Amino acid sequence: MSLPRSSPCSWQYVWRVAQVDLHDGLESLVADYRAEALAAFTAQGTLHTVVFAVSWVVWALFLWLLLKPYVQVRGTRGRGSMGTLWTLRG
């Protein structure tokens, strides 16, 4: 049993009609894909910016907590020696 053969004219008609629809369909598919990809990249960029800002805040807090005891000791020594100097003069 063989399949019936179509004439070349019928395939040309189908190709001419389907070519426009396929082209338009692919263009809309590409536009939707680009829009979704751009939205995903924008969301990732926002997330990375927030994480970067939080990491700077945590780094500054770490340095402040790391150096806080040294600053307190230096401040206490300075006040203590000035207090001693003023009591010796008075």
Rosetta blueprint (number, residue, H / E / L):
1 M L
2 S L
3 L L
4 P L
5 R L
6 S L
7 S L
8 P H
9 C H
10 S H
11 W H
12 Q H
13 Y H
14 V H
15 W H
16 R H
17 V H
18 A H
19 Q H
20 V H
21 D H
22 L H
23 H H
24 D H
25 G H
26 L H
27 E H
28 S H
29 L H
30 V H
31 A H
32 D H
33 Y H
34 R H
35 A H
36 E H
37 A H
38 L H
39 A H
40 A H
41 F H
42 T H
43 A H
44 Q H
45 G H
46 T H
47 L H
48 H H
49 T H
50 V H
51 V H
52 F H
53 A H
54 V H
55 S H
56 W H
57 V H
58 V H
59 W H
60 A H
61 L H
62 F H
63 L H
64 W H
65 L H
66 L H
67 L H
68 K H
69 P H
70 Y H
71 V H
72 Q H
73 V H
74 R H
75 G H
76 T H
77 R H
78 G H
79 R H
80 G H
81 S H
82 M H
83 G H
84 T H
85 L H
86 W H
87 T H
88 L H
89 R H
90 G L
